Amino acid sequence: MVKIAIQEDKKLYQCEACGFHYVEKEQAEKCEVWCKEHNSCNIEITAQAEENKELEQPEK
């Protein structure tokens, strides 16, 4: 079951397996299912994580 976390007044859902945070509950659930079944992260799923969105550089 995913956790609910509040960061900077924003409600996020956290995968309990790997700890990544998502805006949408469904994404966090997908992540958690993948993590538990494969004992790894899926790059296509985790690309949507808030932690990875912070790393994106704005286009010039």
trRosetta pair geometry for C-beta under 8 A, 3 or more apart (Angstrom, degrees):
i j d omega theta_ij theta_ji phi_ij phi_ji
1 16 7.0 45 73 -13 49 140
1 32 8.0 -144 26 163 2 168
2 13 4.7 31 147 178 138 103
2 14 6.1 157 -171 69 85 44
2 15 6.3 -43 -116 -93 95 37
2 16 6.4 -157 -116 -21 39 89
2 25 6.4 170 67 -153 148 77
2 28 4.1 81 -127 130 150 125
2 29 5.8 -92 -27 -70 127 65
2 32 5.9 -138 -73 -31 87 145
3 13 7.2 151 77 -161 44 55
3 14 4.3 -20 63 58 97 107
3 16 5.9 107 -18 -75 99 91
4 11 6.5 -23 -166 -164 102 94
4 12 7.5 142 -161 79 53 44
4 13 6.2 -33 -102 -103 57 63
4 14 7.5 -172 -83 12 8 89
5 11 7.8 140 78 -159 43 47
5 12 4.9 -28 70 71 91 96
5 13 7.4 157 21 -102 82 13
5 14 5.0 59 -12 -31 122 120
5 21 6.0 -79 56 -117 133 121
6 9 7.1 4 -179 -113 100 20
6 10 7.0 150 -158 68 58 39
6 11 6.0 -28 -101 -98 73 55
6 12 7.3 160 -96 21 22 80
7 10 5.6 -31 73 59 70 93
7 12 5.7 -1 19 5 108 130
7 21 7.0 30 2 -180 142 168
7 50 7.6 143 65 128 147 161
10 23 7.6 -53 168 -113 116 87
12 21 4.2 21 157 -177 138 114
12 22 6.4 140 -167 64 86 30
12 23 6.4 -54 -116 -90 74 40
12 50 6.1 -50 -127 -17 140 149
13 21 6.9 142 71 -157 37 63
13 22 5.1 -33 65 66 91 87
13 23 7.6 13 18 114 89 7
13 24 7.1 -57 26 105 129 24
13 25 4.6 136 -64 -106 163 57
13 27 7.4 136 70 66 121 82
13 28 3.6 -122 119 -10 111 156
13 29 7.8 -27 146 -31 143 71
14 19 6.4 -16 -172 -154 109 40
14 20 7.1 167 -147 87 65 34
14 21 5.1 -31 -92 -97 77 72
14 22 7.7 165 -84 18 30 73
14 28 6.3 47 54 -141 6 132
15 18 5.1 10 101 45 126 83
15 19 6.5 -47 75 6 82 13
15 20 5.1 21 26 52 117 80
15 21 7.9 -136 9 -72 74 29
15 22 7.4 65 -32 -8 90 110
15 28 5.2 -158 -61 -160 70 76
15 31 4.1 -84 -82 108 140 120
15 32 4.5 -170 -142 -67 86 79
15 35 6.1 112 170 -3 131 147
16 19 7.8 32 -146 -73 20 49
16 32 6.1 43 33 -120 77 121
17 31 7.4 -163 49 133 111 83
17 32 5.3 144 1 -135 112 66
17 35 3.5 152 104 115 149 141
17 36 5.5 -132 -85 -56 145 76
18 31 6.8 -98 37 161 120 112
18 35 5.1 -141 -27 -112 105 146
18 41 5.5 72 -101 -82 163 109
18 46 7.6 -61 107 -97 155 121
20 28 7.7 -166 95 -117 84 76
20 31 6.0 -110 66 -177 121 158
20 41 7.5 96 -19 -129 137 130
20 46 5.6 -133 -94 -129 169 90
20 49 3.9 -65 -175 -124 120 141
20 50 7.6 156 -179 34 77 71
20 51 5.9 -107 -133 17 81 122
20 52 7.9 1 -143 -12 122 100
21 28 7.5 -18 -152 -95 34 114
21 49 6.2 100 59 -164 48 87
21 50 4.5 -32 89 30 101 120
21 51 6.5 111 34 -28 88 89
22 25 7.4 155 94 -85 112 16
22 27 4.0 -158 -169 89 152 116
22 28 4.3 -158 39 -55 124 84
22 31 6.8 173 -33 -5 136 138
22 48 6.3 35 -124 120 105 100
22 49 6.0 -73 -75 -112 76 57
22 50 6.7 -169 -93 -21 27 89
23 27 7.3 43 53 34 62 138
23 50 6.9 116 -43 -67 79 104
24 27 4.6 88 75 1 96 104
24 28 7.3 -170 96 -5 53 84
25 28 5.7 -59 -154 38 38 111
25 29 6.2 38 150 -21 70 106
26 29 5.6 -54 -148 37 32 113
26 30 6.4 37 152 -21 65 103
27 30 5.7 -50 -149 33 32 113
27 31 6.3 35 151 -21 64 106
27 45 6.9 158 -167 -163 82 85
27 48 5.3 -109 -154 109 143 138
27 49 7.9 -176 144 -78 125 57
28 31 5.6 -52 -149 35 32 115
28 32 6.3 32 154 -20 65 106
29 32 5.7 -54 -146 36 31 111
29 33 6.4 32 156 -19 65 104
30 33 5.9 -57 -150 35 29 110
30 34 6.3 26 155 -16 65 108
30 45 5.6 -155 116 -128 110 127
31 34 5.9 -60 -151 38 28 109
31 35 6.1 28 155 -20 66 110
31 41 7.4 -3 -157 -139 92 84
31 42 7.3 -144 -122 39 62 99
31 45 4.9 165 -90 151 78 131
31 46 6.7 99 -123 -74 117 69
31 49 7.5 81 -96 -75 153 105
32 35 5.7 -53 -142 36 29 112
32 36 6.2 22 162 -14 64 110
33 36 6.2 -64 -148 40 25 105
33 37 6.1 15 160 -12 64 115
34 37 6.1 -66 -143 42 25 104
34 38 5.8 -21 176 21 66 117
34 40 7.8 -66 147 81 91 64
34 41 7.2 69 113 -146 118 37
34 42 4.6 -58 170 -14 157 121
34 45 5.9 175 21 4 157 160
35 38 7.0 -77 -130 55 15 82
35 39 7.3 50 176 -110 53 19
35 40 7.0 -143 -128 74 55 23
35 41 6.2 2 -94 -90 91 59
36 39 7.6 17 -160 -68 19 53
38 42 7.4 86 50 -57 150 92
41 45 7.2 -136 -178 69 78 106
41 46 5.0 27 171 -39 123 140
42 45 4.2 63 79 14 107 109
42 46 6.4 157 77 -7 53 89
43 46 6.0 -59 -131 48 30 102
43 47 6.2 49 161 -41 63 99
44 47 6.0 -40 -151 12 26 118
45 48 6.4 -64 -178 29 40 106
45 49 7.8 54 132 -39 66 93
46 49 4.9 -18 -162 -9 61 122
46 52 6.1 112 147 -27 77 144
47 52 5.7 -118 -144 117 34 156
48 52 7.4 50 44 61 12 124
48 53 7.7 13 -169 -51 32 106
49 52 4.8 84 66 11 88 101
49 53 7.1 -152 97 -10 45 87
50 53 5.4 -52 -144 33 37 115
50 54 6.7 44 156 -25 65 100
51 54 6.1 -52 -161 25 30 113
51 55 7.4 26 146 -18 59 106
52 55 5.5 -51 -156 30 44 115
52 56 7.3 60 147 -36 65 90
53 56 5.8 -34 -161 5 42 117
